Amino acid sequence: MNVANRHFIGLVLLIAVLAAAAAVGQDQAAKQRELIAVLQSNAASAEKAITCKQLAIYGTEEAVPSLMPLRADKELASWARIALEVIPGPAADESENRLERRGPARPVAAEQLSLIHISEPTRPY
């Protein structure tokens, strides 16, 4: 096989990989829109909790405004926090900062479930 054929095959493979990556990105954006619609609907709390978990995978800054109201919900606060902690970008960080400035209005359980605090180093037996 000559060099020109190798370059052509390499180019075809590169185009195929780029097309597949673009399709995955479009699928993720569509999935996120579906999940946001669930959060904004009158769905049951259990369904919204699972949706928050899925937004930890598919969520972007676009999902932050839909997750923020759930932080005040006693049943959904920790679920919303799971998604907000892993969504990249300043919007999710700023949303957490706003909540911290508000003070004790947010449920304590959300902090306890998502933060690990080790007060003493581990001691060997």
Contacts in CASP RR format, 6 or more apart in sequence:
PFRMAT RR
TARGET T0000
AUTHOR 0000-0000-0000
METHOD contacts of the structure
MODEL  1
MNVANRHFIGLVLLIAVLAAAAAVGQDQAAKQRELIAVLQSNAASAEKAI
TCKQLAIYGTEEAVPSLMPLRADKELASWARIALEVIPGPAADESENRLE
RRGPARPVAAEQLSLIHISEPTRPY
28 58 0 8 1.000
31 54 0 8 1.000
31 58 0 8 1.000
32 55 0 8 1.000
32 58 0 8 1.000
32 59 0 8 1.000
32 60 0 8 1.000
32 62 0 8 1.000
32 63 0 8 1.000
35 51 0 8 1.000
35 54 0 8 1.000
35 55 0 8 1.000
35 58 0 8 1.000
35 59 0 8 1.000
35 63 0 8 1.000
36 55 0 8 1.000
36 62 0 8 1.000
36 63 0 8 1.000
36 66 0 8 1.000
38 47 0 8 1.000
38 48 0 8 1.000
38 51 0 8 1.000
39 48 0 8 1.000
39 51 0 8 1.000
39 52 0 8 1.000
39 55 0 8 1.000
39 63 0 8 1.000
39 66 0 8 1.000
39 67 0 8 1.000
39 70 0 8 1.000
40 66 0 8 1.000
43 51 0 8 1.000
45 73 0 8 1.000
45 75 0 8 1.000
45 76 0 8 1.000
48 70 0 8 1.000
48 76 0 8 1.000
48 79 0 8 1.000
49 75 0 8 1.000
49 76 0 8 1.000
49 79 0 8 1.000
52 67 0 8 1.000
52 70 0 8 1.000
52 76 0 8 1.000
52 79 0 8 1.000
52 80 0 8 1.000
52 82 0 8 1.000
52 83 0 8 1.000
53 79 0 8 1.000
53 82 0 8 1.000
53 83 0 8 1.000
55 63 0 8 1.000
55 67 0 8 1.000
55 83 0 8 1.000
55 87 0 8 1.000
56 82 0 8 1.000
56 83 0 8 1.000
56 85 0 8 1.000
56 86 0 8 1.000
56 87 0 8 1.000
59 83 0 8 1.000
59 87 0 8 1.000
60 87 0 8 1.000
60 88 0 8 1.000
61 87 0 8 1.000
61 88 0 8 1.000
61 89 0 8 1.000
61 90 0 8 1.000
61 91 0 8 1.000
61 92 0 8 1.000
63 83 0 8 1.000
63 87 0 8 1.000
64 84 0 8 1.000
64 87 0 8 1.000
64 91 0 8 1.000
64 92 0 8 1.000
64 95 0 8 1.000
67 80 0 8 1.000
67 83 0 8 1.000
67 84 0 8 1.000
67 87 0 8 1.000
67 95 0 8 1.000
68 80 0 8 1.000
68 84 0 8 1.000
68 95 0 8 1.000
70 76 0 8 1.000
70 77 0 8 1.000
70 79 0 8 1.000
70 80 0 8 1.000
71 77 0 8 1.000
71 80 0 8 1.000
71 81 0 8 1.000
71 84 0 8 1.000
71 95 0 8 1.000
71 99 0 8 1.000
71 106 0 8 1.000
71 110 0 8 1.000
72 105 0 8 1.000
72 106 0 8 1.000
73 80 0 8 1.000
74 107 0 8 1.000
77 106 0 8 1.000
77 107 0 8 1.000
77 109 0 8 1.000
77 110 0 8 1.000
78 107 0 8 1.000
78 109 0 8 1.000
78 110 0 8 1.000
78 113 0 8 1.000
78 114 0 8 1.000
81 110 0 8 1.000
81 113 0 8 1.000
81 114 0 8 1.000
82 114 0 8 1.000
84 92 0 8 1.000
84 95 0 8 1.000
84 96 0 8 1.000
85 92 0 8 1.000
85 96 0 8 1.000
85 114 0 8 1.000
99 106 0 8 1.000
END
